[in-house]
Amino acid sequence: MSTDPLLELLRCKARHSHEELAELLTMSAEEVRARIAAWEKEGTILGYHAVVNPEKIGDISVQAFIEVKVTPERGGGFDRLAMRIARFEQVVSCYLASGGYDLMVVVEGNDLREVARFVSEKLSSLDGVLSTATHFLLKTYKQNGFLFEGEGTVERLAVSP
């Protein structure tokens, strides 16, 4: 987590005006505007996006989480191959991770076959990729701090001794 209160507010209230953010932080709107502009220029803030419930807009695209084991390169470690993978248009996110694999790659496609083609034809065939394991996203309950409400009310789980 960031230690800067303005950055924290922007993470969850990016649609608020500079004036609203300034009031919440007891700052001037101009100071908020200047700090945000500086963060955007230096690359601290890379962009803004809306969290959209795909079911509400009829989006039937498919997302998958792909565990990727790779051979680190001498002098570059995982970075060069990870950046090469991240540049594919199908890749939504790419992370270096600990555990049984090296990279976690989030991919999006129009259907299962498109994701499967990406894995078999592009990802798995890269030099340095040792293995992949694909996990298809079935349902989203929470994303970027927002809960996706299902139909009806959420019931508490029964507690048994």
C-alpha positions as CSV (number, residue, x, y, z in Angstrom):
1,M,0.0,0.0,0.0
2,S,1.1,3.5,-0.7
3,T,1.9,5.9,2.1
4,D,0.5,8.9,0.2
5,P,-3.1,9.6,1.1
6,L,-3.8,11.1,-2.4
7,L,-2.6,8.0,-4.2
8,E,-4.8,5.8,-1.9
9,L,-7.8,8.0,-2.6
10,L,-7.2,7.8,-6.4
11,R,-7.1,4.0,-6.2
12,C,-10.7,3.8,-5.0
13,K,-12.1,7.2,-6.0
14,A,-10.4,8.1,-9.3
15,R,-13.6,9.6,-10.7
16,H,-13.7,12.3,-8.0
17,S,-12.9,15.8,-9.2
18,H,-9.7,17.5,-8.1
19,E,-11.8,19.7,-5.9
20,E,-13.5,16.7,-4.2
21,L,-10.2,15.0,-3.6
22,A,-8.7,18.3,-2.3
23,E,-11.6,18.7,0.2
24,L,-11.2,15.1,1.5
25,L,-7.5,15.7,2.1
26,T,-7.7,19.4,3.2
27,M,-5.5,20.4,0.2
28,S,-6.0,22.9,-2.6
29,A,-7.4,21.6,-5.9
30,E,-4.4,23.1,-7.6
31,E,-2.0,21.1,-5.4
32,V,-4.0,17.9,-6.2
33,R,-3.9,18.7,-9.9
34,A,-0.2,19.3,-9.9
35,R,0.7,16.2,-7.9
36,I,-1.5,14.0,-10.2
37,A,0.0,15.6,-13.3
38,A,3.6,14.9,-12.0
39,W,2.7,11.3,-11.1
40,E,1.3,10.8,-14.6
41,K,4.4,12.3,-16.2
42,E,6.8,10.2,-14.2
43,G,4.9,7.0,-14.7
44,T,3.7,6.5,-11.1
45,I,0.1,6.6,-12.4
46,L,-0.1,4.5,-15.6
47,G,-3.8,4.9,-16.3
48,Y,-7.4,4.7,-15.1
49,H,-10.1,2.2,-15.7
50,A,-13.6,1.2,-14.8
51,V,-14.4,-2.1,-13.2
52,V,-17.2,-3.5,-15.3
53,N,-19.4,-6.5,-14.6
54,P,-19.3,-8.4,-17.9
55,E,-22.6,-10.2,-17.2
56,K,-24.4,-6.8,-17.2
57,I,-23.2,-5.9,-20.7
58,G,-23.4,-9.4,-22.3
59,D,-19.6,-9.9,-22.5
60,I,-19.0,-13.6,-23.2
61,S,-15.2,-13.3,-23.6
62,V,-13.0,-15.8,-21.7
63,Q,-10.2,-15.1,-19.3
64,A,-7.6,-17.6,-18.2
65,F,-4.8,-17.5,-15.6
66,I,-1.7,-19.3,-17.0
67,E,1.1,-20.5,-14.8
68,V,4.3,-20.4,-16.8
69,K,7.6,-22.0,-15.9
70,V,10.5,-20.5,-17.7
71,T,14.3,-20.7,-17.8
72,P,15.8,-17.5,-16.5
73,E,18.3,-15.9,-18.9
74,R,21.8,-15.1,-17.9
75,G,22.1,-11.4,-17.2
76,G,18.4,-10.8,-17.6
77,G,16.7,-13.2,-15.3
78,F,13.0,-13.4,-16.0
79,D,12.6,-9.8,-17.2
80,R,13.3,-10.1,-20.9
81,L,11.0,-13.2,-21.5
82,A,8.3,-11.7,-19.2
83,M,8.2,-8.5,-21.2
84,R,8.1,-10.4,-24.5
85,I,5.1,-12.4,-23.2
86,A,3.5,-9.2,-21.8
87,R,3.5,-7.6,-25.2
88,F,1.1,-10.1,-26.8
89,E,-2.3,-8.5,-27.4
90,Q,-4.1,-11.4,-25.7
91,V,-2.2,-10.8,-22.4
92,V,-4.1,-8.6,-19.9
93,S,-1.6,-8.9,-17.1
94,C,1.8,-10.6,-16.4
95,Y,3.4,-11.1,-13.0
96,L,6.5,-12.7,-11.6
97,A,5.4,-15.0,-8.8
98,S,6.7,-17.2,-6.1
99,G,5.8,-20.9,-5.8
100,G,5.7,-23.7,-8.3
101,Y,5.8,-21.5,-11.4
102,D,7.6,-18.3,-12.4
103,L,5.1,-16.2,-14.2
104,M,1.3,-15.7,-13.8
105,V,-0.1,-14.5,-17.1
106,V,-3.7,-13.4,-17.4
107,V,-5.1,-13.8,-20.9
108,E,-8.3,-12.8,-22.6
109,G,-9.9,-14.2,-25.7
110,N,-13.3,-14.4,-27.5
111,D,-13.7,-18.1,-26.6
112,L,-11.9,-21.2,-25.1
113,R,-10.4,-22.1,-28.5
114,E,-8.8,-18.7,-29.0
115,V,-7.1,-18.9,-25.6
116,A,-6.0,-22.5,-26.3
117,R,-4.5,-21.4,-29.6
118,F,-2.6,-18.6,-27.9
119,V,-1.2,-21.0,-25.4
120,S,-0.2,-23.7,-27.9
121,E,0.9,-21.5,-30.8
122,K,2.4,-18.4,-29.2
123,L,3.2,-18.9,-25.5
124,S,4.3,-22.5,-25.3
125,S,6.5,-22.2,-28.4
126,L,8.7,-19.3,-27.0
127,D,12.3,-20.2,-26.3
128,G,12.7,-20.4,-22.5
129,V,9.1,-21.5,-21.7
130,L,9.3,-24.9,-20.0
131,S,5.7,-25.5,-19.2
132,T,2.3,-23.9,-18.8
133,A,-0.9,-24.7,-16.8
134,T,-4.1,-22.9,-17.8
135,H,-6.9,-22.2,-15.4
136,F,-10.1,-20.7,-16.9
137,L,-11.9,-18.0,-15.0
138,L,-15.4,-19.3,-14.3
139,K,-16.9,-16.5,-12.1
140,T,-15.7,-13.3,-10.6
141,Y,-16.7,-12.5,-7.0
142,K,-14.5,-9.5,-6.3
143,Q,-12.2,-7.5,-8.6
144,N,-10.0,-4.5,-7.7
145,G,-11.8,-4.0,-4.4
146,F,-15.3,-4.2,-5.9
147,L,-17.7,-7.0,-5.0
148,F,-19.8,-8.5,-7.9
149,E,-23.3,-9.0,-6.4
150,G,-25.0,-12.1,-7.6
151,E,-28.7,-12.6,-7.9
152,G,-30.6,-12.6,-4.6
153,T,-29.0,-12.0,-1.2
154,V,-25.9,-13.5,0.1
155,E,-26.6,-16.1,2.7
156,R,-24.4,-16.9,5.6
157,L,-22.8,-20.3,5.7
158,A,-24.2,-22.7,8.3
159,V,-21.8,-23.2,11.2
160,S,-21.7,-26.7,12.6
161,P,-19.9,-28.1,15.6
